[in-house]
Amino acid sequence: MNIRPETDADKEAVYDVVRAAFDQVMEADLVDQLKGNGDSVFSLVAEKEGEIIGHILFSRMQSPEGALGLAPVSVLPAHQGSGIGSALIREGLKRATDAGWKAVFLLGEPAYYSRFGFSVDAALPFETLYPVQYFMALELTTGGLSAGGGAAVYAEPFLELG
Ligand SMILES: CC(C)(COP(=O)(O)OP(=O)(O)OC[C@H]1O[C@@H](n2cnc3c(N)ncnc32)[C@H](O)[C@@H]1OP(=O)(O)O)[C@@H](O)C(=O)NCCC(=O)NCCS
């Protein structure tokens, strides 16, 4: 299994992977909107024997400054539970850190995402529209998240989802 940046040629395969992972088109359409709007900062694919089996996207948040939103992360159902999602997340966090991003926010299951360093407590100072028990953050640099909080606002296409 190989993890690499998504290219234009991957667009349709990525759409299919995201739709299959979530069993609906909403997240796949969101991925296309984020790419089309320029809100996507980078996305990675997991490839096995020439087939795209996983995908992750990081998008620019409207605030706080220097923060990325991690969403969605998708693995084809037949390949779930074999470490592909974890590998995509770890590689994405490494690339975000190397590129100088300060923090990453996500909405997800703490039981899964805490293993990568995300915590509900780190996100608590930030105002969000989402349920606080699932809203998590990870600092990529020391002091990357202002202790004073503020609003945590995803890119526009997320807001349209409600
Ligand atoms: C969530 C997802 C990306 C994880 O990728 P994966 O390759 O299946 O996960 P990994 O093999 O790296 O990790 C497996 C671990 O994650 C846990 N896990 C997977 N999905 C989980 C979830 N929704 N909630 C809690 N734990 C979860 C598994 O129980 C397993 O735990 P263990 O290591 O303690 O046994 C993948 O299952 C998926 O595409 N799901 C459907 C789409 C989705 O819900 N995406 C996340 C929201 S953006």
The ligand as an SDF file (V2000), in Angstrom:
LIG
                    3D

 48 50  0  0  0  0  0  0  0  0999 V2000
  -13.0810    5.6570    9.9030 C   0  0  0  0  0  0  0  0  0  0  0  0
  -12.1730    5.0530    8.8500 C   0  0  0  0  0  0  0  0  0  0  0  0
  -11.5640    6.1250    7.9710 C   0  0  0  0  0  0  0  0  0  0  0  0
  -11.0210    4.3480    9.6110 C   0  0  0  0  0  0  0  0  0  0  0  0
  -10.1260    3.7740    8.6710 O   0  0  0  0  0  0  0  0  0  0  0  0
   -9.6850    2.2490    8.8500 P   0  0  0  0  0  0  0  0  0  0  0  0
   -8.6180    1.9930    7.8510 O   0  0  0  0  0  0  0  0  0  0  0  0
  -10.8960    1.3860    8.7980 O   0  0  0  0  0  0  0  0  0  0  0  0
   -9.1180    2.2880   10.3350 O   0  0  0  0  0  0  0  0  0  0  0  0
   -7.7560    1.6710   10.8830 P   0  0  0  0  0  0  0  0  0  0  0  0
   -7.6140    0.2700   10.3740 O   0  0  0  0  0  0  0  0  0  0  0  0
   -6.6450    2.5970   10.6620 O   0  0  0  0  0  0  0  0  0  0  0  0
   -8.0590    1.6840   12.4280 O   0  0  0  0  0  0  0  0  0  0  0  0
   -8.9070    0.6950   12.9550 C   0  0  0  0  0  0  0  0  0  0  0  0
   -9.3120    1.1190   14.3220 C   0  0  0  0  0  0  0  0  0  0  0  0
  -10.2160    2.2100   14.2090 O   0  0  0  0  0  0  0  0  0  0  0  0
  -11.3940    1.9230   14.9000 C   0  0  0  0  0  0  0  0  0  0  0  0
  -12.4590    2.6350   14.2120 N   0  0  0  0  0  0  0  0  0  0  0  0
  -12.6990    2.6710   12.9030 C   0  0  0  0  0  0  0  0  0  0  0  0
  -13.7810    3.4370   12.6650 N   0  0  0  0  0  0  0  0  0  0  0  0
  -14.1990    3.9090   13.8560 C   0  0  0  0  0  0  0  0  0  0  0  0
  -15.2610    4.7220   14.2750 C   0  0  0  0  0  0  0  0  0  0  0  0
  -16.1380    5.2680   13.4120 N   0  0  0  0  0  0  0  0  0  0  0  0
  -15.3970    4.9680   15.6010 N   0  0  0  0  0  0  0  0  0  0  0  0
  -14.5300    4.4420   16.4980 C   0  0  0  0  0  0  0  0  0  0  0  0
  -13.5100    3.6500   16.1540 N   0  0  0  0  0  0  0  0  0  0  0  0
  -13.3530    3.3780   14.8570 C   0  0  0  0  0  0  0  0  0  0  0  0
  -11.5150    0.4380   14.8130 C   0  0  0  0  0  0  0  0  0  0  0  0
  -12.3400   -0.0670   15.8360 O   0  0  0  0  0  0  0  0  0  0  0  0
  -10.0690    0.0260   15.0560 C   0  0  0  0  0  0  0  0  0  0  0  0
   -9.7420    0.1480   16.4130 O   0  0  0  0  0  0  0  0  0  0  0  0
   -8.5640   -0.7130   17.0900 P   0  0  0  0  0  0  0  0  0  0  0  0
   -7.2950   -0.3610   16.3670 O   0  0  0  0  0  0  0  0  0  0  0  0
   -8.5560   -0.2350   18.5060 O   0  0  0  0  0  0  0  0  0  0  0  0
   -8.9650   -2.1250   16.8890 O   0  0  0  0  0  0  0  0  0  0  0  0
  -12.8710    4.0050    7.9510 C   0  0  0  0  0  0  0  0  0  0  0  0
  -13.3540    2.9590    8.7600 O   0  0  0  0  0  0  0  0  0  0  0  0
  -14.0220    4.5970    7.1410 C   0  0  0  0  0  0  0  0  0  0  0  0
  -13.8360    4.9890    5.9860 O   0  0  0  0  0  0  0  0  0  0  0  0
  -15.2440    4.6380    7.7100 N   0  0  0  0  0  0  0  0  0  0  0  0
  -16.4040    5.1670    7.0160 C   0  0  0  0  0  0  0  0  0  0  0  0
  -16.2890    6.6570    6.8310 C   0  0  0  0  0  0  0  0  0  0  0  0
  -16.1010    7.4230    8.1490 C   0  0  0  0  0  0  0  0  0  0  0  0
  -16.8400    7.2240    9.1190 O   0  0  0  0  0  0  0  0  0  0  0  0
  -15.0590    8.2990    8.1930 N   0  0  0  0  0  0  0  0  0  0  0  0
  -14.6840    9.0260    9.3970 C   0  0  0  0  0  0  0  0  0  0  0  0
  -15.4510   10.2920    9.5900 C   0  0  0  0  0  0  0  0  0  0  0  0
  -14.7690   11.6280    8.6140 S   0  0  0  0  0  0  0  0  0  0  0  0
  1  2  1  0
  2  3  1  0
  2  4  1  0
  2 36  1  0
  4  5  1  0
  5  6  1  0
  6  7  2  0
  6  8  1  0
  6  9  1  0
  9 10  1  0
 10 11  2  0
 10 12  1  0
 10 13  1  0
 13 14  1  0
 14 15  1  0
 15 16  1  0
 15 30  1  0
 16 17  1  0
 17 18  1  0
 17 28  1  0
 18 19  1  0
 18 27  1  0
 19 20  2  0
 20 21  1  0
 21 22  1  0
 21 27  2  0
 22 23  1  0
 22 24  2  0
 24 25  1  0
 25 26  2  0
 26 27  1  0
 28 29  1  0
 28 30  1  0
 30 31  1  0
 31 32  1  0
 32 33  2  0
 32 34  1  0
 32 35  1  0
 36 37  1  0
 36 38  1  0
 38 39  2  0
 38 40  1  0
 40 41  1  0
 41 42  1  0
 42 43  1  0
 43 44  2  0
 43 45  1  0
 45 46  1  0
 46 47  1  0
 47 48  1  0
M  END
$$$$
